[in-house]
């Protein structure tokens, strides 16, 4: 076969059947291009999108890490809207209904009318149901300005067939990317070759239309003037692409082959010999398996070539591999990427570097999905080295505490104690470490405030600076909407516990940089409220609002606002209660405190359930699915308080009684007396509904025996609508007669307030929406964002926000979901 005068190995060819399917990308919410490695999926998408009018977000997947996937998406999303991209990052991967809804809202608000094509390249590497569920969620919501394109060797979706049948997915399979014999002729002619018929038949039989093999065979022909067919693709790659390279380039490729994509700066860091830019020009000019991607600002290595190079890398001596792993780790340490830095330091067996990164990060990047790896790293680390990095051990211990790994936490504390008693540290270092260790030990005593404060006193004597190991960027309450719930552990000791927390927070503030500031005032206000002293509670809660708000302690602020809403409820002022919670929600979202979204929903549910309303509850609360939330284990008991009321409101009395042992067991772990009281009250109410008066009286007496030593009455008042006959029976007995009468006396205005709220906000006589408000409510129900509503009605986004606040206040709701439910109920 004679060569043509012009030979162009970089010519691109796409079969007509593929071009036709690709032209439909903007006609579908999602296009999946599914084929094995080397079929040109990425190249086809990249070339098609060159001329698109849509904005393109190109995300390449490198691992199955859910948090890694989400961070990569947020980085791409920055091109559309930097502020909302940051909100999405702070929201974290949306794995439940609440966070999915918020993510959807943020995404929709940022989409331009020109449309966005979000490409997820090598999607199969994510290979996790969480990501698949989220993508399906976006598809079912039919966003007209978003088109998702997935390139994958395989794509697992539970509802893929249904999505394709209903026109949500344009599914392009391997056959559309395979070249026929006619396509081979056209492709080779485009490259400057004119194969004979028998050669075309042989090429097709050998490659079955696989474009990568055809490309390599073409390079072989260019070098030898004839087609030869090595036994496999690896041999073909070795012969046609790798062997012709200079030794310098081969060595250079060994330093960058650890990365699927890399910047020029990254390559220079790994090579360390200078001339990286020139070498990259030579490499990209010689073959198409490494190419510059202008969108990401990085070089992309084709998966076939990357796997080939890594096969060669694995044959290198261990010392050489460890040296390069160490360089990669140093790069990620330099860029502040803790997770890959630790992974490469472990591969390099450089535990000194790994422990240093752990100290610098303070555990901020380490989430539940990293637990097993972190434990494996630390167990592989030599004991002698661990002992020279006590701050890393402190960080590791606090991570173990958050993972609820109590046994390992205890073992690590014992190891730190051994370091301190070993005498190897100088006096100044030992003193500071002892102070840090006392702070760590205080976590181990949670929620025994007396023991915690004792540790704080000792820490304050030893430390004259903030701790080095504590990450104070996160929350303080574990997601609980109540400080008193957290720290009231002994019946009859509440006043002492309040005083101890007040004392302890002064000390804690000294080494925690204001973390949790105002918590002691919230606990004091909650105590006053629960004792029925509303005026004192109101004063204390305003103090807490001032202190927590000024210190940006949003979780403490949430506890204070929630109490303020309960106080407003008692007065029948639902507008204030709803406004306070909604205003807080907006503030939390502006500040990116999305870890408190589920706590906010607990607050909303608490208020709704005290009005007997279950129809607006989030799914995770309605189903009792604590683990779908972002609440931590110490907050499980307060979740059970809300869920217990859910079961009562639904009439699931037997289920509640059957769950009671579990509720009480959870409440006894730390323990949480408030959770125990509510659980017993709920059990009494359920027993009464099942006509088990003796059981109801028994449970109620147990609850009163826990509550009355501290004067706690409001838990009974809040549930008196279900307990009134039992309370009336008790009011005629001896021991609890006066207590029952006090509760019934407080219940009268409480019931009147609830009836007033129901009458004003949850009956047909509730305030009517104006024509404009009704129009906005209808558009919200259709899924439009504030920006889209403003554009449609020719008003500003600020006007839309103002009207939305008014709608929420009139209807006594606080979310777009509730507004959609309201509109749908009236249609």
VOGU-3710 file (C-alpha; in Angstrom, 3 decimals, decimal comma):
1> xxxxxxxxxx> 0,000/0,000/0,000  1,766/3,182/-1,124  1,907/6,063/1,305  0,352/9,367/0,335  2,512/12,468/0,330  0,850/13,890/3,416  0,678/11,771/6,562  -1,430/13,108/9,439  -1,562/10,813/12,454  -3,551/13,406/14,420
11> xxxxxxxxxx> -6,540/13,429/12,095  -9,792/12,685/13,903  -12,561/10,578/12,474  -15,984/9,785/13,889  -18,470/7,378/12,300  -21,682/8,918/10,972  -23,813/6,909/13,427  -21,810/8,411/16,311  -22,009/11,960/14,956  -25,780/11,645/14,689
21> xxxxxxxxxx> -26,161/10,498/18,290  -23,729/13,145/19,552  -25,725/15,884/17,854  -28,595/15,024/20,216  -26,710/15,881/23,410  -28,658/19,098/24,008  -31,954/17,330/23,314  -31,604/15,069/26,346  -31,060/15,719/30,070  -28,321/13,081/29,973
31> xxxxxxxxxx> -26,126/11,368/27,404  -24,199/8,238/28,407  -21,368/7,117/26,158  -20,571/3,620/27,327  -17,739/1,583/25,814  -14,495/-0,134/26,845  -11,201/1,738/27,128  -9,751/3,188/23,952  -12,920/3,624/21,878  -12,543/7,399/21,651
41> xxxxxxxxxx> -15,326/8,377/24,044  -13,531/11,365/25,548  -12,133/12,570/22,223  -15,542/12,383/20,567  -17,197/14,445/23,306  -14,378/16,982/23,435  -14,465/17,565/19,685  -18,244/17,783/19,529  -18,303/20,420/22,253  -15,778/22,681/20,534
51> xxxxxxxxxx> -18,578/24,482/18,680  -21,353/24,308/21,263  -23,038/27,504/22,447  -23,485/26,007/25,910  -21,109/26,535/28,794  -19,078/23,370/29,364  -17,995/22,000/32,738  -15,502/19,179/32,275  -14,945/16,970/35,295  -12,561/14,036/35,151
61> xxxxxxxxxx> -13,008/11,302/37,740  -9,907/9,710/39,251  -11,228/7,631/42,141  -14,334/6,327/43,890  -14,113/8,941/46,665  -17,519/10,591/47,040  -16,053/13,678/48,691  -13,383/13,850/45,971  -16,068/13,696/43,283  -17,989/16,511/44,954
71> xxxxxxxxxx> -14,956/18,761/45,428  -14,054/18,305/41,764  -17,608/19,244/40,742  -17,500/22,347/42,938  -14,203/23,426/41,370  -15,786/23,173/37,918  -18,954/24,907/39,072  -16,842/27,919/40,071  -16,741/28,817/36,362  -20,497/29,485/36,516
81> xxxxxxxxxx> -20,888/31,034/39,953  -18,026/31,290/42,449  -20,277/32,082/45,423  -22,711/29,221/44,850  -19,797/26,879/44,117  -18,455/27,690/47,582  -21,907/27,064/49,063  -22,020/23,695/47,303  -18,564/22,848/48,649  -19,622/23,708/52,183
91> xxxxxxxxxx> -22,860/21,762/51,717  -20,850/18,622/51,022  -22,014/15,726/48,900  -25,831/15,687/48,937  -26,643/12,183/50,076  -30,148/12,732/51,469  -33,363/14,490/50,488  -32,625/17,679/52,407  -29,169/18,282/50,989  -30,194/17,158/47,492
101> xxxxxxxxxx> -32,939/19,760/47,476  -30,515/22,469/48,575  -27,936/21,416/45,987  -30,620/21,469/43,296  -31,643/24,984/44,300  -28,039/26,246/44,183  -27,375/24,583/40,825  -30,581/25,866/39,231  -29,940/29,423/40,448  -26,531/29,434/38,741
111> xxxxxxxxxx> -27,464/27,922/35,367  -27,291/30,431/32,484  -30,071/30,531/29,918  -27,554/29,497/27,247  -27,400/26,097/28,928  -24,651/24,071/30,596  -23,155/20,763/29,546  -21,606/18,979/32,520  -19,218/16,293/31,302  -18,191/13,594/33,769
121> xxxxxxxxxx> -15,290/11,844/32,096  -14,378/8,307/33,211  -17,576/8,229/35,273  -17,140/4,491/35,934  -14,264/5,283/38,319  -16,757/6,891/40,729  -18,587/3,552/40,755  -20,699/4,282/43,820  -24,475/4,322/44,251  -24,453/7,708/46,024
131> xxxxxxxxxx> -23,218/9,543/42,916  -25,589/7,589/40,673  -28,559/8,464/42,913  -27,654/12,152/42,811  -27,394/12,194/39,018  -30,728/10,400/38,747  -32,208/12,986/41,127  -31,060/15,788/38,813  -32,502/13,998/35,783  -35,911/13,409/37,368
141> xxxxxxxxxx> -36,072/17,117/38,183  -35,821/17,956/34,456  -33,506/20,962/34,446  -33,906/22,398/30,917  -30,605/24,296/31,066  -28,465/21,366/32,252  -27,275/18,482/30,085  -25,135/15,798/31,721  -22,705/13,780/29,587  -21,084/10,670/31,048
151> xxxxxxxxxx> -18,207/8,827/29,409  -17,743/5,435/31,024  -16,600/1,887/30,488  -19,811/0,958/32,279  -22,565/2,963/33,931  -24,681/1,524/36,742  -28,027/3,221/37,311  -30,918/1,500/39,014  -33,480/3,131/36,747  -31,431/3,370/33,543
161> xxxxxxxxxx> -33,940/1,502/31,366  -36,815/3,615/32,647  -34,830/6,836/32,173  -33,999/5,864/28,593  -37,590/4,811/27,866  -38,956/8,130/29,120  -36,511/10,161/27,067  -34,207/11,310/29,856  -31,128/9,439/28,583  -29,439/9,277/25,193
171> xxxxxxxxxx> -27,552/6,000/25,628  -24,668/5,609/23,153  -23,077/2,166/23,293  -19,916/0,600/21,897  -21,421/-0,225/18,481  -21,803/3,487/17,702  -18,061/4,023/18,246  -16,863/0,984/16,283  -15,531/1,637/12,816  -16,899/-0,437/9,965
181> xxxxxxxxxx> -14,667/-1,449/7,053  -15,915/1,601/5,167  -15,109/3,780/8,166  -11,557/2,357/8,297  -11,035/3,350/4,676  -12,351/6,870/5,353  -10,280/7,261/8,532  -7,025/6,114/6,934  -7,556/8,292/3,892  -8,076/11,253/6,215
191> xxxxxxxxxx> -4,692/10,397/7,731  -3,040/10,122/4,328  -3,175/6,342/3,751  -4,983/4,344/1,102  -5,380/0,778/2,366  -6,179/-2,008/-0,070  -9,362/-4,055/0,305  -7,580/-7,120/1,686  -5,674/-4,922/4,164  -8,937/-3,344/5,299
201> xxxxxxxxxx> -10,449/-6,772/5,866  -7,382/-7,857/7,895  -7,415/-4,633/9,899  -11,091/-5,035/10,702  -10,687/-8,684/11,680  -7,794/-7,799/13,995  -9,287/-4,656/15,599  -13,072/-5,181/15,229  -13,279/-1,451/14,603  -11,398/-0,428/17,759
211> xxxxxxxxxx> -10,057/3,048/17,007  -7,069/2,899/19,385  -5,729/-0,277/17,804  -6,269/1,211/14,328  -4,347/4,322/15,383  -1,403/2,295/16,720  -1,336/0,131/13,592  -1,244/3,295/11,525  1,803/4,512/13,495  3,396/1,094/12,909
221> xxxxxxxxxx> 2,774/1,414/9,183  4,259/4,910/9,170  7,469/3,544/10,727  7,766/0,248/8,793  5,769/0,698/5,595  3,653/-2,376/6,314  0,984/-3,524/8,731  2,137/-5,937/11,409  -0,154/-7,247/14,112  1,515/-7,807/17,518
231> xxxxxxxxxx> -0,179/-10,265/19,888  -1,814/-7,612/22,102  -2,404/-3,903/22,608  0,424/-3,620/25,172  2,971/-4,927/22,672  1,544/-2,600/20,038  1,811/0,372/22,425  5,388/-0,563/23,325  6,414/-0,839/19,715  4,700/2,170/18,175
241> xxxxxxxxxx> 4,509/4,794/20,931  6,991/4,105/23,717  10,051/2,564/22,008  10,696/5,530/19,650  10,934/7,989/22,568  14,290/9,218/23,858  15,629/7,914/27,159  15,172/11,345/28,706  11,487/11,422/27,791  11,013/7,865/29,027
251> xxxxxxxxxx> 12,515/8,826/32,377  10,413/11,958/32,477  7,219/9,944/31,868  8,064/7,690/34,792  7,933/10,731/37,089  4,508/11,973/35,930  2,769/8,658/35,243  1,392/8,608/38,807  -1,145/11,229/37,715  -3,937/10,889/35,151
261> xxxxxxxxxx> -3,762/14,660/34,743  -1,039/17,100/35,761  -0,062/20,733/35,367  3,274/21,926/34,010  4,226/23,054/37,532  3,398/19,578/38,823  5,540/17,993/36,124  8,445/20,307/36,954  8,125/19,412/40,628  8,227/15,689/39,830
271> xxxxxxxxxx> 11,054/15,903/37,226  13,323/18,324/39,119  15,864/18,555/36,254  14,570/21,530/34,320  13,246/21,688/30,765  9,830/20,215/31,586  8,004/22,525/29,208  10,219/21,540/26,274  9,825/17,848/27,081  6,041/18,194/27,206
281> xxxxxxxxxx> 6,081/19,887/23,798  8,026/16,950/22,386  5,694/14,409/23,972  2,442/16,038/22,853  3,871/16,570/19,382  4,855/12,923/19,020  1,560/11,199/19,881  -2,048/11,778/20,827  -1,972/9,845/24,099  -1,005/12,887/26,188
291> xxxxxxxxxx> -2,764/16,120/25,307  -3,146/19,616/26,741  -6,632/20,401/28,045  -7,216/24,148/27,972  -10,386/23,913/30,099  -8,676/22,315/33,088  -5,261/23,846/32,489  -3,623/20,420/32,704  -2,172/17,664/30,565  -4,426/14,613/30,263
301> xxxxxxxxxx> -2,975/11,144/29,764  -5,122/8,674/27,872  -6,124/5,790/30,089  -4,505/3,160/27,826  -1,155/4,947/27,855  -1,429/5,732/31,597  -1,952/2,064/32,434  0,907/1,075/30,135  3,277/3,533/31,842  2,207/2,426/35,310
311> xxxxxxxxxx> 2,953/-1,145/34,344  6,517/-0,053/33,580  6,641/2,001/36,777  5,744/-1,068/38,852  8,850/-2,794/37,490  11,100/-0,102/38,982  13,146/-0,874/42,117  11,202/-0,202/45,366  13,570/2,599/46,407  13,013/4,489/43,165
321> xxxxxxxxxx> 9,235/4,110/43,401  9,229/5,334/46,982  11,301/8,355/46,001  8,712/9,363/43,380  5,805/8,632/45,712  7,471/10,961/48,183  7,692/13,722/45,576  4,013/13,307/44,750  3,168/13,490/48,456  5,236/16,654/48,844
331> xxxxxxxxxx> 3,333/18,226/45,929  -0,041/17,586/47,564  1,247/18,748/50,938  2,383/21,965/49,250  -1,075/22,468/47,696  -2,880/21,673/50,965  -4,508/18,438/49,743  -4,289/16,314/52,871  -5,940/13,110/51,600  -3,719/12,400/48,545
341> xxxxxxxxxx> -0,655/13,667/50,442  -1,187/11,073/53,176  -1,874/8,352/50,612  1,401/9,010/48,750  3,411/9,362/51,963  2,127/5,930/52,965  3,169/4,488/49,587  6,570/6,120/50,062  6,724/4,612/53,568  7,478/8,150/54,745
351> xxxxxxxxxx> 5,467/8,188/57,955  7,292/11,279/59,155  5,712/13,197/56,281  2,334/11,533/56,842  2,221/12,515/60,513  3,272/16,072/59,688  0,392/16,430/57,218  -2,021/15,056/59,820  -0,818/17,690/62,286  -1,191/20,502/59,753
361> xxxxxxxxxx> -4,693/19,425/58,733  -5,936/18,894/62,342  -8,331/16,255/60,984  -10,368/18,862/59,089  -10,308/16,890/55,808  -10,881/13,494/57,390  -14,492/12,345/57,222  -16,170/9,019/57,911  -15,240/7,684/54,477  -11,549/8,092/55,418
371> xxxxxxxxxx> -11,810/6,273/58,750  -10,490/2,881/57,647  -7,542/4,364/55,765  -6,560/6,660/58,615  -6,603/3,773/61,079  -4,568/1,636/58,649  -1,994/4,432/58,195  -1,569/4,895/61,920  -1,319/1,180/62,646  1,366/0,824/59,960
381> xxxxxxxxxx> 3,349/3,731/61,411  6,316/2,586/63,554  5,764/3,111/67,273  9,072/4,928/67,668  8,007/7,510/65,085  4,512/7,904/66,549  6,123/8,843/69,845  7,997/11,726/68,225  4,727/13,163/66,882  2,422/13,523/69,888
391> xxxxxxxxxx> 0,392/16,282/68,190  -0,420/13,857/65,365  -1,562/11,358/67,988  -3,775/14,039/69,543  -5,360/14,736/66,135  -5,739/11,006/65,492  -7,396/10,538/68,891  -9,948/13,296/68,306  -10,757/11,764/64,906  -11,296/8,405/66,611
401> xxxxxxxxxx> -13,610/10,094/69,108  -15,703/11,542/66,259  -15,776/8,097/64,576  -17,055/6,600/67,868  -14,028/4,274/67,924  -13,932/4,225/71,727  -11,495/1,333/72,124  -8,886/2,827/69,788  -9,469/6,247/71,355  -8,648/4,814/74,761
411> xxxxxxxxxx> -5,557/3,034/73,428  -4,266/6,228/71,811  -4,837/8,178/75,024  -2,840/5,517/76,884  -0,046/5,893/74,323  0,029/9,659/74,855  0,075/9,164/78,607  3,092/6,891/78,163  4,913/9,552/76,144  4,297/12,117/78,890
421> xxxxxxxxxx> 5,491/9,803/81,653  8,492/8,545/79,691  10,705/11,541/80,518  12,033/11,988/76,963  10,455/15,431/76,441  11,994/18,699/77,573  10,151/20,539/80,328  8,487/23,185/78,137  7,308/20,674/75,516  6,054/18,268/78,192
431> xxxxxxxxxx> 4,099/21,038/79,889  2,403/22,161/76,661  1,669/18,585/75,597  0,182/17,866/79,043  -2,169/20,815/78,562  -3,203/19,587/75,116  -3,695/16,091/76,528  -5,993/17,414/79,256  -8,168/19,003/76,574  -8,271/15,708/74,689
441> xxxxxxxxxx> -9,207/13,809/77,847  -12,116/16,188/78,384  -13,701/14,819/75,216  -13,398/11,330/76,631  -15,465/12,489/79,622  -18,308/13,871/77,509  -20,973/14,619/78,866  -19,861/14,585/82,504  -19,418/18,333/82,789  -17,835/18,117/86,247
451> xxxxxxxxxx> -15,045/15,874/84,993  -14,707/17,908/81,802  -14,290/21,131/83,800  -11,650/19,462/85,956  -9,657/18,747/82,772  -10,209/22,347/81,640  -8,756/23,650/84,926  -5,672/21,504/84,543  -5,324/22,480/80,861  -5,596/26,189/81,712
461> xxxxxxxxxx> -2,775/25,838/84,241  -0,528/24,218/81,643  -1,428/26,016/78,395  -0,933/29,714/77,720  -2,094/29,457/74,078  -4,826/27,809/71,978  -4,456/24,079/71,355  -2,584/22,883/68,267  -4,592/19,738/67,652  -8,193/20,949/67,807
471> xxxxxxxxxx> -10,003/21,893/64,593  -12,331/24,655/65,767  -13,746/25,305/62,291  -16,603/22,865/62,791  -19,602/22,750/65,093  -19,761/22,356/68,860  -23,137/20,670/69,464  -22,868/17,435/67,385  -25,999/18,675/65,599  -28,137/18,913/68,729
481> xxxxxxxxxx> -30,569/21,874/68,827  -30,306/21,914/72,641  -27,314/22,462/74,909  -29,246/21,327/77,973  -29,996/18,020/76,244  -26,238/17,543/75,822  -25,121/18,206/79,403  -28,006/17,393/81,742  -27,029/13,906/82,854  -28,136/13,556/86,502
491> xxxxxxxxxx> -31,607/14,167/87,908  -31,555/16,835/90,618  -28,209/18,237/89,453  -29,317/20,649/86,732  -28,504/23,894/88,578  -25,064/22,524/89,401  -24,550/21,468/85,766  -25,527/24,938/84,540  -23,049/26,525/86,968  -20,312/24,076/85,959
501> xxxxxxxxxx> -20,806/24,764/82,253  -20,632/28,505/82,958  -17,341/27,933/84,789  -16,046/25,522/82,173  -16,771/27,704/79,154  -14,613/30,524/80,560  -11,705/28,063/80,694  -12,530/26,330/77,393  -12,654/29,680/75,586  -9,020/30,228/76,635
511> xxxxxxxxxx> -7,684/27,414/74,445  -10,508/26,901/71,900  -10,504/30,347/70,211  -14,144/31,093/71,026  -15,417/27,705/69,907  -18,868/27,102/71,454  -19,060/30,604/72,922  -22,497/31,319/74,433  -23,374/27,676/75,133  -23,598/28,253/78,883
521> xxxxxxxxxx> -26,166/31,039/78,395  -28,279/28,839/76,130  -28,289/26,058/78,741  -29,343/28,550/81,419  -32,154/29,876/79,208  -33,312/26,341/78,381  -33,443/25,459/82,066  -35,631/28,507/82,767  -37,947/27,641/79,878  -38,329/24,013/80,900
531> xxxxxxxxxx> -39,165/25,154/84,428  -41,892/27,447/83,056  -40,010/30,688/83,886  -40,465/32,292/80,470  -39,379/35,824/81,384  -36,013/34,663/82,758  -35,590/32,386/79,731  -36,277/35,332/77,412  -33,578/37,454/79,086  -30,972/34,682/79,046
541> xxxxxxxxxx> -31,660/33,718/75,446  -31,107/37,316/74,290  -27,744/37,292/76,066  -26,900/34,040/74,275  -27,979/35,452/70,899  -25,704/38,445/71,379  -22,665/36,424/72,467  -22,985/33,541/69,976  -23,923/35,800/67,060  -20,982/38,115/67,675
551> xxxxxxxxxx> -18,590/35,162/67,808  -19,975/33,463/64,670  -20,862/30,331/66,645  -23,727/29,366/64,395  -24,651/26,090/66,068  -24,964/27,844/69,428  -26,950/30,582/67,711  -29,266/27,897/66,314  -29,936/26,508/69,799  -30,758/30,034/71,023
561> xxxxxxxxxx> -33,075/30,837/68,103  -34,841/27,492/68,475  -35,551/28,296/72,119  -36,698/31,771/71,102  -39,124/30,157/68,639  -40,490/27,865/71,380  -41,000/30,880/73,638  -42,842/32,671/70,812  -44,969/29,549/70,306  -46,028/29,670/73,963
571> xxxxxxxxxx> -47,330/33,207/73,368  -49,200/32,211/70,210  -46,818/34,340/68,111  -46,273/31,921/65,256  -45,192/34,675/62,884  -42,212/35,414/65,147  -41,397/31,722/65,587  -41,513/31,050/61,834  -39,655/34,262/60,990  -36,900/33,567/63,534
581> xxxxxxxxxx> -36,282/30,063/62,211  -36,463/31,111/58,568  -34,173/34,092/59,137  -31,672/31,795/60,855  -31,884/29,311/57,995  -30,978/32,018/55,515  -28,091/33,182/57,691  -26,752/29,644/57,982  -26,936/29,197/54,220  -25,173/32,493/53,584
591> xxxxxxxxxx> -22,409/31,374/55,932  -22,216/27,895/54,426  -23,239/26,103/57,649  -24,954/23,332/55,734  -23,928/20,775/58,343  -26,769/22,254/60,420  -29,492/21,749/57,794  -30,812/18,614/59,447  -30,713/20,279/62,861  -32,853/23,075/61,413
601> xxxxxxxxxx> -35,299/20,475/60,142  -35,489/18,950/63,621  -36,420/22,395/64,964  -39,087/22,873/62,292  -40,475/19,394/62,962  -40,590/20,017/66,725  -42,791/23,090/66,188  -44,963/21,406/63,542  -45,550/18,321/65,685  -46,668/20,430/68,631
611> xxxxxxxxxx> -49,382/21,667/66,282  -50,272/18,099/65,294  -48,945/18,572/61,758  -47,132/15,635/60,162  -47,745/16,255/56,471  -44,791/18,637/56,076  -42,117/16,535/57,771  -38,893/15,704/55,911  -38,738/12,074/54,876  -35,782/11,182/57,107
621> xxxxxxxxxx> -37,632/12,393/60,206  -40,946/10,824/59,191  -39,213/7,468/58,672  -36,965/7,694/61,741  -33,858/7,451/59,564  -31,261/9,101/61,800  -28,334/7,844/59,727  -29,520/9,699/56,623  -28,849/12,938/58,470  -25,629/14,750/59,299
631> xxxxxxxxxx> -26,272/14,575/63,004  -23,592/12,881/65,088  -24,237/9,973/67,424  -24,427/12,126/70,613  -27,475/13,870/69,054  -29,393/10,633/68,476  -31,317/10,985/71,721  -32,691/14,411/70,785  -33,690/12,976/67,402  -35,642/10,276/69,266
641> xxxxxxxxxx> -37,546/13,002/71,115  -38,837/14,303/67,787  -39,370/10,866/66,242  -41,291/9,693/69,306  -43,716/12,561/68,782  -43,967/11,593/65,092  -45,090/8,084/66,035  -47,663/9,473/68,472  -49,025/11,925/65,903  -49,409/9,099/63,367
651> xxxxxxxxxx> -51,070/6,795/65,860  -48,218/4,255/65,740  -48,569/3,562/69,456  -47,456/-0,063/69,392  -44,397/0,812/67,303  -43,454/3,549/69,760  -43,737/1,207/72,742  -41,760/-1,409/70,843  -39,015/1,182/70,173  -38,911/2,401/73,767
661> xxxxxxxxxx> -36,109/0,101/74,997  -33,918/1,334/72,144  -34,751/4,982/72,865  -33,940/4,585/76,561  -30,748/2,657/75,812  -29,524/5,484/73,548  -30,489/8,059/76,186  -28,462/6,191/78,816  -25,186/6,074/76,864  -23,837/9,460/78,043
671> xxxxxxxxxx> -26,556/9,751/79,655  -29,136/12,362/78,532  -31,818/12,857/81,183  -33,951/15,081/78,961  -34,196/12,353/76,328  -35,147/9,834/79,028  -37,907/12,124/80,305  -39,418/12,631/76,854  -39,169/8,917/76,046  -41,093/8,029/79,222
681> xxxxxxxxxx> -43,687/10,744/78,539  -44,204/9,396/75,019  -44,509/5,856/76,374  -47,147/7,061/78,843  -49,111/8,752/76,038  -48,938/5,663/73,815  -50,033/3,393/76,681  -52,995/5,664/77,392  -54,047/5,574/73,739  -53,943/1,767/73,870
691> xxxxxxxxxx> -56,157/1,846/76,992  -53,335/0,744/79,299  -53,923/3,284/82,058  -51,829/1,498/84,673  -48,831/1,393/82,312  -49,416/5,030/81,403  -49,429/6,075/85,060  -46,322/4,021/85,761  -44,361/5,581/82,879  -45,549/9,070/83,764
701> xxxxxxxxxx> -44,473/8,660/87,363  -41,029/7,545/86,160  -40,772/10,640/83,997  -41,853/12,902/86,850  -39,361/11,289/89,202  -36,585/12,316/86,804  -37,945/15,780/85,998  -39,303/17,218/89,246  -36,039/17,318/91,250  -34,977/20,018/88,758
711> xxxxxxxxxx> -38,451/21,547/88,372  -38,788/20,550/84,689  -42,441/20,908/83,658  -42,509/21,928/79,985  -41,807/18,461/78,528  -45,123/17,388/80,100  -46,888/20,598/79,005  -45,745/20,112/75,395  -47,264/16,618/75,397  -50,318/17,294/77,594
721> xxxxxxxxxx> -52,603/17,170/74,562  -51,946/13,398/74,609  -51,624/13,019/78,373  -54,392/15,142/79,852  -56,535/12,257/81,211  -53,490/10,680/82,866  -52,390/14,005/84,351  -55,896/14,607/85,673  -55,821/11,179/87,293  -52,483/12,000/88,910
731> xxxxxxxxxx> -53,776/15,358/90,135  -56,030/13,505/92,558  -53,207/11,317/93,964  -50,736/12,104/96,704  -47,108/12,127/95,534  -47,454/13,929/92,207  -50,723/15,760/92,807  -49,237/19,279/92,953  -46,916/18,628/90,015  -49,787/17,379/87,845
741> xxxxxxxxxx> -51,842/20,426/88,737  -48,948/22,782/87,910  -48,530/21,082/84,528  -52,243/21,335/83,735  -52,198/24,996/84,777  -49,310/25,717/82,378  -50,992/23,652/79,695  -54,082/25,844/79,550  -52,340/28,922/78,004  -50,079/26,603/75,980
751> xxxxxxxxxx> -53,123/24,894/74,437  -54,762/28,257/73,789  -51,616/29,442/72,007  -51,528/26,312/69,842  -55,226/26,665/69,001  -54,726/30,321/68,126  -51,844/29,444/65,777  -53,867/26,676/64,149  -56,840/28,980/63,754  -54,796/31,811/62,230
761> xxxxxxxxxx> -52,351/29,848/60,078  -53,568/26,329/59,433  -57,262/26,631/58,612  -59,135/27,935/55,607  -59,157/31,327/57,312  -55,368/31,637/57,208  -54,093/34,855/55,544  -54,731/34,772/51,811  -51,933/35,340/49,346  -52,126/38,342/47,058
771> xxxxxxxxxx> -52,293/37,728/43,318  -48,560/38,424/42,970  -47,690/36,179/45,934  -49,847/33,376/44,542  -48,100/33,765/41,187  -44,669/33,443/42,803  -45,825/30,443/44,874  -46,983/28,737/41,684  -43,632/29,346/39,975  -41,766/27,981/42,998
781> xxxxxxxxxx> -43,924/24,846/42,821  -42,825/24,484/39,185  -39,195/24,400/40,327  -38,101/27,873/39,209  -35,273/29,624/41,045  -35,524/33,170/42,436  -33,544/34,437/39,465  -35,822/32,706/36,959  -38,929/33,979/38,765  -37,548/37,521/38,711
791> xxxxxxxxxx> -36,796/37,318/34,985  -40,222/35,882/34,227  -42,114/38,523/36,235  -39,723/41,419/35,410  -38,812/42,055/39,046  -35,486/41,897/40,886  -34,248/38,876/42,825  -34,353/40,975/46,007  -38,049/41,671/45,392  -38,633/37,956/44,925
801> xxxxxxxxxx> -36,833/37,237/48,219  -38,903/39,859/50,050  -42,153/38,428/48,699  -41,013/34,893/49,531  -40,463/35,912/53,172  -43,959/37,379/53,266  -45,430/34,195/51,774  -43,611/32,038/54,339  -44,871/34,201/57,202  -48,461/34,182/55,940
811> xxxxxxxxxx> -48,565/30,442/55,432  -46,570/29,569/58,541  -44,001/27,610/56,573  -40,262/27,911/56,145  -39,093/26,052/53,039  -39,708/25,795/49,311  -40,680/22,148/49,781  -43,514/23,126/52,115  -44,584/25,841/49,677  -44,743/23,281/46,846
821> xxxxxxx> -46,849/21,015/49,064  -49,175/23,936/49,850  -49,643/24,792/46,164  -50,175/21,154/45,163  -52,736/20,671/47,937  -54,807/23,578/46,613  -54,708/22,522/42,946
//
